[in-house]
């Protein structure tokens, strides 16, 4: 999950050493270091590559910066002329420092820890590109989608293409699983969800298979609610990431179709105490262990106390009990 490192002082120190967040992302030695940091503190089964979903649009030619306190800022794409200013050719090559990071991680990773690579889902990446950064309602993008604007569809196609190649190269470098983050999947209702959430993820999985990348794919399509089953069935994801408001009974039902990942409330980890313990227990008891990847329902908040993360992992090992 995003910001996995921000609650760790050693992450903040390495980021400072790198100069900026983006300098850190493009520095394979330091990105590998940041990927390892949580593993040195906690008994985890997997590591997530340190990078960002917005590196792919940057590789397409959209100017990107991260300003302190404001989050990402991107040069907006809002017309066919803007789309024509982007360049698919060679875009995946510009991301080669990330493949180098993957190789370095694999070299230093204990054998029992899996490495998860990732990219942003086309819909979510497109919202950042069209809005020019984060936006509370993403209305400009939702209207472009509802109108089926030709420039918007062309933009989505470009993102799909670069994502297939980007993920396939992460896998080639050693990623053992990949996750597609569709943070804003819940923006789209009937009539648009199929075209802009389900179909792009399905195409990325097909593109990976066509390139010989045969790893499991986790789809984190946040906010789908009752449409999760359709998403799983039609995309063919091996696991569905679930946000915390999704009832655990619904996660249990979904295990008929795929594995599920999640979905502890990040606020429960901040709160600690019995609410945290009960939350971990509820998930372990309700979900079959061979079909469940324990995780939060969204990213860690930077203010999360480290000792609560330790407590969470200890509870999980205690309740799980199988190893
Ligand atoms: O958690 C990790 O360290 C793993 C690597 C990772 C990052 N971003 C690093 C990061 C992953 C998997 C992501 C995914 C990501 N990035 C998503 C999808 C998942 C989600 O959280 O919904 C999205 C939407 C982004 C885009 C993004 N990156 C935003 C909106 C921001 C700014 C957030 C803020 O509040 O400042 C980022 C920055 C970012 N990406 C940070 C990290 C560790 C924080 C940067 C810092 O301050 O050091």
Boltz pocket constraint, residues with backbone or C-beta under 6 A from the ligand:
constraints:
  - pocket:
      binder: B
      contacts: [[A, 1], [A, 2], [A, 3], [A, 4], [A, 5], [A, 6], [A, 15], [A, 21], [A, 48], [A, 49], [A, 50], [A, 51], [A, 52], [A, 53], [A, 54], [A, 69], [A, 70], [A, 71], [A, 72], [A, 118], [A, 134], [A, 181], [A, 183], [A, 299]]
      max_distance: 6.0
